[in-house]
Amino acid sequence: MIQALKRKEHTINAEGEILGRLASRIAVLLRGKHKPEFERNLDLGDTVIVENVDKIKVTGNKFNDKIYYKSSDRPGGLKKTTMKAIVMDKGWGEILRRSVYRMLPGNHLRSDIMKRLIIK
């Protein structure tokens, strides 16, 4: 068992970074997969601070064409939102947060892991 958990703080400059590659790098650090003592059922990850989120690059025509879906699980409850609408409404930080969120495992650890992602 891990005796004393030491969480490091990583600061990432997102200027000029591609969205998906940046999100996968952040997900690895948040989960702790870069550590030799990694265990998939434990939360051993570090804290990640992301700066200059407004300068993230998106390749192709995703900015206009990518659609995010949300469902209320009721008939006719499917809602669609484009990346452009989310950026205009909530900013690039929300796009990065959603990307990282979906790269983490969908279990009870995900909400605790996401609390250590700080977007400036």
Phi and psi in degrees as a GROMACS rama.xvg file:
@    title "Ramachandran Plot"
@    xaxis  label "Phi"
@    yaxis  label "Psi"
@TYPE xy
-77.1909  125.561  ILE-2
-76.6879  -70.1772  GLN-3
-118.868  117.465  ALA-4
-83.5624  119.813  LEU-5
-106.724  113.208  LYS-6
-97.2495  125.435  ARG-7
-89.7078  164.968  LYS-8
-116.075  120.109  GLU-9
-106.682  131.956  HIS-10
-110.199  125.025  THR-11
-118.985  130.217  ILE-12
-92.8086  116.079  ASN-13
-87.2938  5.0579  ALA-14
-64.7524  121.156  GLU-15
78.1865  3.02743  GLY-16
-83.7785  148.848  GLU-17
-83.6162  137.16  ILE-18
-53.2413  -54.2724  LEU-19
-66.3824  -39.9028  GLY-20
-67.5942  -38.7769  ARG-21
-65.8227  -43.6787  LEU-22
-63.278  -39.0407  ALA-23
-69.4737  -36.4873  SER-24
-62.7891  -42.6364  ARG-25
-65.5625  -41.9787  ILE-26
-61.9641  -38.0848  ALA-27
-64.6287  -43.6108  VAL-28
-67.7052  -40.632  LEU-29
-65.668  -35.7703  LEU-30
-81.2447  -24.7871  ARG-31
90.6648  19.4249  GLY-32
-71.5212  -12.5637  LYS-33
-84.3535  -5.2729  HIS-34
-96.0021  145.585  LYS-35
-68.0127  -23.1878  PRO-36
-92.4695  19.6067  GLU-37
-59.8543  132.841  PHE-38
-134.393  133.856  GLU-39
-70.3578  -18.6639  ARG-40
-96.3309  2.97446  ASN-41
-118.965  152.731  LEU-42
-97.3994  93.1143  ASP-43
-112.034  10.3876  LEU-44
-74.5764  174.223  GLY-45
-103.609  174.729  ASP-46
-89.9472  138.294  THR-47
-123.621  126.919  VAL-48
-111.254  125.429  ILE-49
-112.517  126.973  VAL-50
-114.322  160.343  GLU-51
56.5209  45.6697  ASN-52
-66.3051  -27.0956  VAL-53
-68.1695  -10.3151  ASP-54
-107.806  22.0759  LYS-55
-71.9566  143.964  ILE-56
-99.0846  144.46  LYS-57
-123.43  125.716  VAL-58
-83.1094  161.21  THR-59
66.4056  -148.619  GLY-60
-108.836  28.3973  ASN-61
-62.7291  -32.0665  LYS-62
-56.7317  -38.2339  PHE-63
-94.7862  -28.9545  ASN-64
-100.983  -25.0907  ASP-65
-67.6885  134.4  LYS-66
-118.686  132.359  ILE-67
-102.695  132.379  TYR-68
-106.234  146.756  TYR-69
-142.143  133.244  LYS-70
-125.074  142.95  SER-71
-95.8911  2.4743  SER-72
60.7173  26.8112  ASP-73
-119.046  156.224  ARG-74
-58.9384  127.558  PRO-75
76.7691  14.217  GLY-76
-95.9134  14.2726  GLY-77
-82.8676  124.767  LEU-78
-114.941  139.097  LYS-79
-118.373  138.092  LYS-80
-138.472  137.295  THR-81
-85.8121  161.21  THR-82
-60.8939  -38.901  MET-83
-61.0154  -41.79  LYS-84
-66.4817  -38.4963  ALA-85
-67.615  -41.5552  ILE-86
-64.3089  -41.416  VAL-87
-67.0423  -33.582  MET-88
-85.0559  -49.7545  ASP-89
-116.604  -12.8439  LYS-90
96.3386  172.727  GLY-91
-68.3211  -23.849  TRP-92
-61.3272  -36.4754  GLY-93
-68.1298  -37.5517  GLU-94
-64.8125  -43.9873  ILE-95
-65.4502  -41.153  LEU-96
-61.4778  -43.4793  ARG-97
-65.4898  -37.9954  ARG-98
-64.6574  -46.3191  SER-99
-66.3726  -41.0589  VAL-100
-57.4816  -41.7092  TYR-101
-80.2269  -10.139  ARG-102
-90.2239  -8.46328  MET-103
-91.7488  155.378  LEU-104
-66.1768  144.58  PRO-105
-86.1726  57.5743  GLY-106
-121.624  -168.248  ASN-107
-69.3758  -12.3985  HIS-108
-82.2299  -19.4589  LEU-109
-59.3811  -42.175  ARG-110
-67.5534  -36.7364  SER-111
-69.5304  -36.5084  ASP-112
-66.4896  -42.0831  ILE-113
-66.6994  -22.861  MET-114
-66.4322  -20.4558  LYS-115
-92.0456  4.86672  ARG-116
-94.2714  118.63  LEU-117
-116.859  118.665  ILE-118
-109.208  120.977  ILE-119
